[in-house]
């Protein structure tokens, strides 16, 4: 699944266009490297989002196309939050 779509489906970022813009601005890292919106997310990847003053690290635990709102938090595990 594309990185921008994963960020939206997992609800780490609300809208796919915002996720796409964050990737283009270099504020999303995957396994320590800047990633493009087209990056193919895999289970075990560590995502780091830098949004404003907030920084979140999350480990991908599942990749599915369709997720119910209450199950979105099961797609990742927060590693660190600042």
Secondary structure, DSSP 4 states (H G I P E B T S, - for coil): -BHHHHHHHTTSSS-HHHHHHHHHTT-EEETTEE--TT-B--TT-EEEEEETTEEEEEEE----S---GGGGGGGEEEEEE-
